[in-house]
């Protein structure tokens, strides 16, 4: 039996398998797909899947532009106001420091405080009850408006009425006690020794 298996199968009616068709070649000798198109794996990304979806933004309306401009103007104005307020605050602080320095120079070695004073004169300053120690003569002069009290660096200094007026011109908030001799006694109850606050009273 010399016939090959292939010949025997052909004799039984089997048809030979068709040979695969060669892919067509373009002018440059490159092979393509079955329909002449390049294979899917060689196509540029995005091709063969329809057009890419786009979501174009519509240009802003005139109202949107005007509103954005108004917001920008308001923000700039608020910024300018904050800067102006900060500059004013810094300027006030500078003026206050300079006034205190001039006041310290004015009052240097001119205070009349008596280290041995045994009387206490109370007065209202900054919404709180403060006190200064004086002798009998100073208390009388203080209540008559011939003396006054100036606050400097947390200390209360007894000064003459003339010096008190100069201190007030330099830095008015430093004037702690200025007695008007023509004012009714009821305006300053602490001037009357009967209403003096005891030293041992805790506030």
C-alpha atoms as an extended CHARMM CRD file, in Angstrom:
* protein
*
       203  EXT
         1         1  UNK       CA              0.0000000000        0.0000000000        0.0000000000  PROA      1               0.0000000000
         2         2  UNK       CA              1.8790000000        2.8430000000       -1.3370000000  PROA      2               0.0000000000
         3         3  UNK       CA             -0.7670000000        5.4960000000       -1.2230000000  PROA      3               0.0000000000
         4         4  UNK       CA             -0.1800000000        8.0530000000        1.4540000000  PROA      4               0.0000000000
         5         5  UNK       CA             -2.7460000000        8.8030000000        4.0630000000  PROA      5               0.0000000000
         6         6  UNK       CA             -3.4890000000       12.0570000000        2.2700000000  PROA      6               0.0000000000
         7         7  UNK       CA             -4.2310000000       10.2650000000       -0.9900000000  PROA      7               0.0000000000
         8         8  UNK       CA             -6.4550000000        7.7900000000        0.8090000000  PROA      8               0.0000000000
         9         9  UNK       CA             -8.4520000000       10.5820000000        2.4450000000  PROA      9               0.0000000000
        10        10  UNK       CA             -8.8370000000       12.3580000000       -0.8670000000  PROA      10              0.0000000000
        11        11  UNK       CA            -10.0690000000        9.1260000000       -2.3540000000  PROA      11              0.0000000000
        12        12  UNK       CA            -12.7390000000        8.8750000000        0.3250000000  PROA      12              0.0000000000
        13        13  UNK       CA            -14.0880000000       12.2830000000       -0.6630000000  PROA      13              0.0000000000
        14        14  UNK       CA            -12.2890000000       14.5520000000        1.7690000000  PROA      14              0.0000000000
        15        15  UNK       CA            -11.3180000000       17.8610000000        0.2680000000  PROA      15              0.0000000000
        16        16  UNK       CA             -7.9390000000       19.3570000000        0.9040000000  PROA      16              0.0000000000
        17        17  UNK       CA             -7.8470000000       22.2580000000        3.3650000000  PROA      17              0.0000000000
        18        18  UNK       CA             -7.8560000000       25.6250000000        1.5960000000  PROA      18              0.0000000000
        19        19  UNK       CA             -4.6490000000       27.5800000000        1.8080000000  PROA      19              0.0000000000
        20        20  UNK       CA             -4.8690000000       30.8680000000        3.7310000000  PROA      20              0.0000000000
        21        21  UNK       CA             -4.9830000000       33.9410000000        1.5400000000  PROA      21              0.0000000000
        22        22  UNK       CA             -1.9890000000       36.1840000000        1.7490000000  PROA      22              0.0000000000
        23        23  UNK       CA             -2.7080000000       39.6480000000        3.1260000000  PROA      23              0.0000000000
        24        24  UNK       CA             -2.5320000000       42.3470000000        0.4870000000  PROA      24              0.0000000000
        25        25  UNK       CA              0.4680000000       44.5910000000        0.3860000000  PROA      25              0.0000000000
        26        26  UNK       CA              0.4530000000       48.3230000000       -0.1670000000  PROA      26              0.0000000000
        27        27  UNK       CA              2.8040000000       50.2850000000       -2.3770000000  PROA      27              0.0000000000
        28        28  UNK       CA              5.4870000000       50.2260000000        0.2970000000  PROA      28              0.0000000000
        29        29  UNK       CA              5.3160000000       46.4990000000        0.8110000000  PROA      29              0.0000000000
        30        30  UNK       CA              3.4700000000       46.6960000000        4.1630000000  PROA      30              0.0000000000
        31        31  UNK       CA              0.8210000000       44.1400000000        4.9290000000  PROA      31              0.0000000000
        32        32  UNK       CA             -2.6470000000       45.1520000000        6.1250000000  PROA      32              0.0000000000
        33        33  UNK       CA             -5.6890000000       43.4570000000        7.5580000000  PROA      33              0.0000000000
        34        34  UNK       CA             -8.0560000000       41.1880000000        5.7130000000  PROA      34              0.0000000000
        35        35  UNK       CA            -10.0650000000       44.0930000000        4.3470000000  PROA      35              0.0000000000
        36        36  UNK       CA             -7.0250000000       46.1250000000        3.4410000000  PROA      36              0.0000000000
        37        37  UNK       CA             -7.2180000000       48.2180000000        6.6000000000  PROA      37              0.0000000000
        38        38  UNK       CA             -4.3520000000       48.2350000000        9.0540000000  PROA      38              0.0000000000
        39        39  UNK       CA             -4.7050000000       45.8120000000       11.9750000000  PROA      39              0.0000000000
        40        40  UNK       CA             -6.4360000000       47.1220000000       15.0220000000  PROA      40              0.0000000000
        41        41  UNK       CA             -3.3000000000       46.9190000000       17.1180000000  PROA      41              0.0000000000
        42        42  UNK       CA             -1.4680000000       49.1260000000       14.6370000000  PROA      42              0.0000000000
        43        43  UNK       CA             -4.1380000000       51.8110000000       14.3420000000  PROA      43              0.0000000000
        44        44  UNK       CA             -3.6700000000       55.0760000000       16.2080000000  PROA      44              0.0000000000
        45        45  UNK       CA             -5.4000000000       55.2190000000       19.5690000000  PROA      45              0.0000000000
        46        46  UNK       CA             -8.9740000000       56.2940000000       19.3390000000  PROA      46              0.0000000000
        47        47  UNK       CA             -9.5590000000       55.2070000000       15.7260000000  PROA      47              0.0000000000
        48        48  UNK       CA            -12.1870000000       52.6480000000       14.9370000000  PROA      48              0.0000000000
        49        49  UNK       CA            -14.2250000000       53.4910000000       18.0450000000  PROA      49              0.0000000000
        50        50  UNK       CA            -16.1550000000       56.4410000000       16.7650000000  PROA      50              0.0000000000
        51        51  UNK       CA            -15.4500000000       60.1140000000       17.2190000000  PROA      51              0.0000000000
        52        52  UNK       CA            -14.2040000000       61.1640000000       20.6530000000  PROA      52              0.0000000000
        53        53  UNK       CA            -16.8000000000       62.9360000000       22.7550000000  PROA      53              0.0000000000
        54        54  UNK       CA            -16.1540000000       66.5870000000       23.3490000000  PROA      54              0.0000000000
        55        55  UNK       CA            -17.6940000000       68.9070000000       25.9120000000  PROA      55              0.0000000000
        56        56  UNK       CA            -16.9830000000       72.3890000000       24.7030000000  PROA      56              0.0000000000
        57        57  UNK       CA            -17.5550000000       75.1350000000       27.3200000000  PROA      57              0.0000000000
        58        58  UNK       CA            -19.8260000000       77.8710000000       26.3100000000  PROA      58              0.0000000000
        59        59  UNK       CA            -18.3260000000       81.3220000000       26.6650000000  PROA      59              0.0000000000
        60        60  UNK       CA            -19.5120000000       83.2040000000       29.7670000000  PROA      60              0.0000000000
        61        61  UNK       CA            -22.4270000000       85.5170000000       29.3520000000  PROA      61              0.0000000000
        62        62  UNK       CA            -22.1210000000       89.2490000000       29.8410000000  PROA      62              0.0000000000
        63        63  UNK       CA            -23.8870000000       88.9320000000       33.1960000000  PROA      63              0.0000000000
        64        64  UNK       CA            -21.2990000000       86.3830000000       34.4040000000  PROA      64              0.0000000000
        65        65  UNK       CA            -18.4240000000       88.6350000000       33.3340000000  PROA      65              0.0000000000
        66        66  UNK       CA            -19.9640000000       91.6860000000       35.0180000000  PROA      66              0.0000000000
        67        67  UNK       CA            -20.5810000000       89.7230000000       38.2170000000  PROA      67              0.0000000000
        68        68  UNK       CA            -17.0070000000       88.4240000000       38.3020000000  PROA      68              0.0000000000
        69        69  UNK       CA            -15.7210000000       91.9620000000       37.7400000000  PROA      69              0.0000000000
        70        70  UNK       CA            -17.9080000000       93.2590000000       40.5840000000  PROA      70              0.0000000000
        71        71  UNK       CA            -16.5880000000       90.5690000000       42.9390000000  PROA      71              0.0000000000
        72        72  UNK       CA            -12.9980000000       91.4160000000       41.9890000000  PROA      72              0.0000000000
        73        73  UNK       CA            -13.5890000000       95.1380000000       42.5760000000  PROA      73              0.0000000000
        74        74  UNK       CA            -15.2010000000       94.4790000000       45.9580000000  PROA      74              0.0000000000
        75        75  UNK       CA            -12.3790000000       92.1430000000       47.0300000000  PROA      75              0.0000000000
        76        76  UNK       CA             -9.7800000000       94.7480000000       46.0580000000  PROA      76              0.0000000000
        77        77  UNK       CA            -11.6740000000       97.4870000000       47.9170000000  PROA      77              0.0000000000
        78        78  UNK       CA            -11.9220000000       95.3440000000       51.0630000000  PROA      78              0.0000000000
        79        79  UNK       CA             -8.1940000000       94.6080000000       50.8370000000  PROA      79              0.0000000000
        80        80  UNK       CA             -7.4100000000       98.3230000000       50.4910000000  PROA      80              0.0000000000
        81        81  UNK       CA             -9.6310000000       99.1170000000       53.4900000000  PROA      81              0.0000000000
        82        82  UNK       CA             -7.8850000000       96.4870000000       55.6270000000  PROA      82              0.0000000000
        83        83  UNK       CA             -4.4660000000       97.8400000000       54.6570000000  PROA      83              0.0000000000
        84        84  UNK       CA             -5.5540000000      101.4040000000       55.3900000000  PROA      84              0.0000000000
        85        85  UNK       CA             -6.9410000000      100.3920000000       58.8010000000  PROA      85              0.0000000000
        86        86  UNK       CA             -3.7230000000       98.5490000000       59.6250000000  PROA      86              0.0000000000
        87        87  UNK       CA             -1.6220000000      101.5510000000       58.6030000000  PROA      87              0.0000000000
        88        88  UNK       CA             -3.7980000000      103.8430000000       60.7260000000  PROA      88              0.0000000000
        89        89  UNK       CA             -3.4530000000      101.4900000000       63.6870000000  PROA      89              0.0000000000
        90        90  UNK       CA              0.3120000000      101.3830000000       63.3280000000  PROA      90              0.0000000000
        91        91  UNK       CA              0.4310000000      105.1800000000       63.0170000000  PROA      91              0.0000000000
        92        92  UNK       CA             -1.6190000000      105.5900000000       66.2060000000  PROA      92              0.0000000000
        93        93  UNK       CA              0.6620000000      103.1760000000       68.0500000000  PROA      93              0.0000000000
        94        94  UNK       CA              3.7140000000      105.1040000000       66.8510000000  PROA      94              0.0000000000
        95        95  UNK       CA              2.2310000000      108.4340000000       67.9430000000  PROA      95              0.0000000000
        96        96  UNK       CA              1.3110000000      106.9480000000       71.3260000000  PROA      96              0.0000000000
        97        97  UNK       CA              4.8690000000      105.6850000000       71.8860000000  PROA      97              0.0000000000
        98        98  UNK       CA              6.3290000000      109.0470000000       70.9370000000  PROA      98              0.0000000000
        99        99  UNK       CA              3.8930000000      110.9010000000       73.2370000000  PROA      99              0.0000000000
       100       100  UNK       CA              4.7630000000      108.6350000000       76.1570000000  PROA      100             0.0000000000
       101       101  UNK       CA              8.4520000000      109.2440000000       75.5330000000  PROA      101             0.0000000000
       102       102  UNK       CA              7.9040000000      113.0340000000       75.5640000000  PROA      102             0.0000000000
       103       103  UNK       CA              5.8190000000      112.6900000000       78.7360000000  PROA      103             0.0000000000
       104       104  UNK       CA              8.5500000000      110.7040000000       80.4740000000  PROA      104             0.0000000000
       105       105  UNK       CA             11.0760000000      113.3820000000       79.5620000000  PROA      105             0.0000000000
       106       106  UNK       CA              8.7180000000      116.1050000000       80.8230000000  PROA      106             0.0000000000
       107       107  UNK       CA              8.1090000000      114.4330000000       84.1900000000  PROA      107             0.0000000000
       108       108  UNK       CA             11.6700000000      113.3190000000       84.8250000000  PROA      108             0.0000000000
       109       109  UNK       CA             12.7240000000      114.2140000000       88.3980000000  PROA      109             0.0000000000
       110       110  UNK       CA              9.6250000000      116.4040000000       88.8680000000  PROA      110             0.0000000000
       111       111  UNK       CA              7.3150000000      114.0340000000       90.7660000000  PROA      111             0.0000000000
       112       112  UNK       CA              6.3490000000      115.1190000000       94.2930000000  PROA      112             0.0000000000
       113       113  UNK       CA              5.6370000000      111.6590000000       95.7190000000  PROA      113             0.0000000000
       114       114  UNK       CA              6.5290000000      111.4290000000       99.4210000000  PROA      114             0.0000000000
       115       115  UNK       CA              8.0120000000      108.0730000000      100.4000000000  PROA      115             0.0000000000
       116       116  UNK       CA              6.9800000000      108.6610000000      104.0240000000  PROA      116             0.0000000000
       117       117  UNK       CA              3.4010000000      109.6580000000      103.2340000000  PROA      117             0.0000000000
       118       118  UNK       CA              0.8450000000      107.8620000000      105.3920000000  PROA      118             0.0000000000
       119       119  UNK       CA             -2.4310000000      109.0810000000      103.8720000000  PROA      119             0.0000000000
       120       120  UNK       CA             -4.1640000000      107.4750000000      100.9210000000  PROA      120             0.0000000000
       121       121  UNK       CA             -6.0440000000      109.4090000000       98.2740000000  PROA      121             0.0000000000
       122       122  UNK       CA             -8.3250000000      107.2370000000       96.1460000000  PROA      122             0.0000000000
       123       123  UNK       CA             -9.5430000000      108.2340000000       92.7030000000  PROA      123             0.0000000000
       124       124  UNK       CA            -11.3130000000      106.7350000000       89.7220000000  PROA      124             0.0000000000
       125       125  UNK       CA             -9.0750000000      106.0610000000       86.6920000000  PROA      125             0.0000000000
       126       126  UNK       CA             -9.8060000000      103.8260000000       83.7250000000  PROA      126             0.0000000000
       127       127  UNK       CA            -13.0100000000      102.5890000000       85.3250000000  PROA      127             0.0000000000
       128       128  UNK       CA            -11.1630000000      101.2970000000       88.4020000000  PROA      128             0.0000000000
       129       129  UNK       CA            -10.4090000000      102.7000000000       91.8490000000  PROA      129             0.0000000000
       130       130  UNK       CA             -6.7390000000      103.6690000000       92.1220000000  PROA      130             0.0000000000
       131       131  UNK       CA             -4.7960000000      105.2750000000       95.0020000000  PROA      131             0.0000000000
       132       132  UNK       CA             -1.7600000000      107.3660000000       95.7560000000  PROA      132             0.0000000000
       133       133  UNK       CA             -0.0160000000      107.9610000000       99.0720000000  PROA      133             0.0000000000
       134       134  UNK       CA              0.2050000000      111.6040000000      100.1700000000  PROA      134             0.0000000000
       135       135  UNK       CA              0.9460000000      113.5640000000      103.3140000000  PROA      135             0.0000000000
       136       136  UNK       CA             -1.5580000000      115.9020000000      104.9510000000  PROA      136             0.0000000000
       137       137  UNK       CA             -0.3890000000      119.0030000000      103.0700000000  PROA      137             0.0000000000
       138       138  UNK       CA             -0.3970000000      117.1960000000       99.7380000000  PROA      138             0.0000000000
       139       139  UNK       CA             -3.8800000000      115.8250000000      100.3610000000  PROA      139             0.0000000000
       140       140  UNK       CA             -5.2020000000      119.3240000000      101.0060000000  PROA      140             0.0000000000
       141       141  UNK       CA             -3.4550000000      120.7030000000       97.9190000000  PROA      141             0.0000000000
       142       142  UNK       CA             -4.6440000000      117.7840000000       95.7980000000  PROA      142             0.0000000000
       143       143  UNK       CA             -8.2580000000      118.2900000000       96.8230000000  PROA      143             0.0000000000
       144       144  UNK       CA             -7.9040000000      122.0200000000       96.0970000000  PROA      144             0.0000000000
       145       145  UNK       CA             -6.7090000000      121.3440000000       92.5510000000  PROA      145             0.0000000000
       146       146  UNK       CA             -3.2210000000      122.6610000000       93.2480000000  PROA      146             0.0000000000
       147       147  UNK       CA             -1.7330000000      119.2080000000       92.6040000000  PROA      147             0.0000000000
       148       148  UNK       CA             -2.6450000000      116.4090000000       90.2220000000  PROA      148             0.0000000000
       149       149  UNK       CA             -1.7970000000      112.7980000000       89.4500000000  PROA      149             0.0000000000
       150       150  UNK       CA             -0.2560000000      111.4760000000       86.2410000000  PROA      150             0.0000000000
       151       151  UNK       CA              0.0450000000      107.8030000000       85.3130000000  PROA      151             0.0000000000
       152       152  UNK       CA              3.3540000000      106.8020000000       83.7070000000  PROA      152             0.0000000000
       153       153  UNK       CA              4.4880000000      103.2180000000       83.1260000000  PROA      153             0.0000000000
       154       154  UNK       CA              2.1090000000      101.8630000000       85.7610000000  PROA      154             0.0000000000
       155       155  UNK       CA              3.1330000000      104.4130000000       88.4320000000  PROA      155             0.0000000000
       156       156  UNK       CA              1.0690000000      107.3160000000       89.7270000000  PROA      156             0.0000000000
       157       157  UNK       CA              3.0670000000      110.5040000000       90.0540000000  PROA      157             0.0000000000
       158       158  UNK       CA              2.0210000000      113.5400000000       92.0800000000  PROA      158             0.0000000000
       159       159  UNK       CA              2.7300000000      116.7500000000       90.1810000000  PROA      159             0.0000000000
       160       160  UNK       CA              1.8900000000      120.4420000000       90.3110000000  PROA      160             0.0000000000
       161       161  UNK       CA             -1.1930000000      121.7540000000       88.5280000000  PROA      161             0.0000000000
       162       162  UNK       CA              0.9940000000      123.5640000000       85.9890000000  PROA      162             0.0000000000
       163       163  UNK       CA              2.9380000000      120.4050000000       85.1750000000  PROA      163             0.0000000000
       164       164  UNK       CA             -0.3260000000      118.4680000000       85.0200000000  PROA      164             0.0000000000
       165       165  UNK       CA             -1.5550000000      120.8680000000       82.3300000000  PROA      165             0.0000000000
       166       166  UNK       CA              1.6460000000      120.3430000000       80.3090000000  PROA      166             0.0000000000
       167       167  UNK       CA              1.3240000000      116.5800000000       80.6780000000  PROA      167             0.0000000000
       168       168  UNK       CA             -2.2810000000      116.7540000000       79.4860000000  PROA      168             0.0000000000
       169       169  UNK       CA             -1.1810000000      118.6590000000       76.3860000000  PROA      169             0.0000000000
       170       170  UNK       CA              1.4560000000      116.0240000000       75.6230000000  PROA      170             0.0000000000
       171       171  UNK       CA             -0.5960000000      112.9040000000       76.3520000000  PROA      171             0.0000000000
       172       172  UNK       CA             -4.0810000000      113.4680000000       77.7860000000  PROA      172             0.0000000000
       173       173  UNK       CA             -4.8470000000      109.7840000000       78.6170000000  PROA      173             0.0000000000
       174       174  UNK       CA             -2.0300000000      109.8760000000       81.1980000000  PROA      174             0.0000000000
       175       175  UNK       CA             -3.8910000000      112.3660000000       83.4210000000  PROA      175             0.0000000000
       176       176  UNK       CA             -5.2050000000      110.1830000000       86.2410000000  PROA      176             0.0000000000
       177       177  UNK       CA             -6.5520000000      112.8020000000       88.6540000000  PROA      177             0.0000000000
       178       178  UNK       CA             -7.3390000000      116.4210000000       87.9440000000  PROA      178             0.0000000000
       179       179  UNK       CA             -9.4760000000      118.0840000000       90.5880000000  PROA      179             0.0000000000
       180       180  UNK       CA            -11.6670000000      121.0400000000       89.7360000000  PROA      180             0.0000000000
       181       181  UNK       CA            -11.7660000000      123.1560000000       92.9360000000  PROA      181             0.0000000000
       182       182  UNK       CA            -15.0690000000      124.7400000000       91.8430000000  PROA      182             0.0000000000
       183       183  UNK       CA            -16.8080000000      121.3980000000       91.3020000000  PROA      183             0.0000000000
       184       184  UNK       CA            -19.3250000000      120.2020000000       93.9250000000  PROA      184             0.0000000000
       185       185  UNK       CA            -17.8940000000      117.8200000000       96.4890000000  PROA      185             0.0000000000
       186       186  UNK       CA            -20.3900000000      115.1810000000       95.4120000000  PROA      186             0.0000000000
       187       187  UNK       CA            -18.5420000000      114.8840000000       92.0740000000  PROA      187             0.0000000000
       188       188  UNK       CA            -15.5160000000      113.4220000000       93.8520000000  PROA      188             0.0000000000
       189       189  UNK       CA            -16.5860000000      111.5250000000       96.9750000000  PROA      189             0.0000000000
       190       190  UNK       CA            -13.0310000000      110.2970000000       97.5440000000  PROA      190             0.0000000000
       191       191  UNK       CA            -11.9290000000      113.8630000000       98.3290000000  PROA      191             0.0000000000
       192       192  UNK       CA            -13.7900000000      113.7180000000      101.6500000000  PROA      192             0.0000000000
       193       193  UNK       CA            -11.7270000000      111.8160000000      104.2650000000  PROA      193             0.0000000000
       194       194  UNK       CA            -14.9650000000      110.4090000000      105.6970000000  PROA      194             0.0000000000
       195       195  UNK       CA            -15.4380000000      108.3920000000      102.5350000000  PROA      195             0.0000000000
       196       196  UNK       CA            -11.8760000000      107.1780000000      102.0950000000  PROA      196             0.0000000000
       197       197  UNK       CA            -11.5610000000      103.5400000000      101.1030000000  PROA      197             0.0000000000
       198       198  UNK       CA             -9.7300000000      101.4850000000      103.7630000000  PROA      198             0.0000000000
       199       199  UNK       CA             -6.3270000000      100.1900000000      102.6640000000  PROA      199             0.0000000000
       200       200  UNK       CA             -7.1430000000       96.6690000000      103.7520000000  PROA      200             0.0000000000
       201       201  UNK       CA            -10.2960000000       96.5090000000      101.6400000000  PROA      201             0.0000000000
       202       202  UNK       CA             -9.9790000000       93.8560000000       98.9310000000  PROA      202             0.0000000000
       203       203  UNK       CA            -11.4750000000       94.8600000000       95.5830000000  PROA      203             0.0000000000
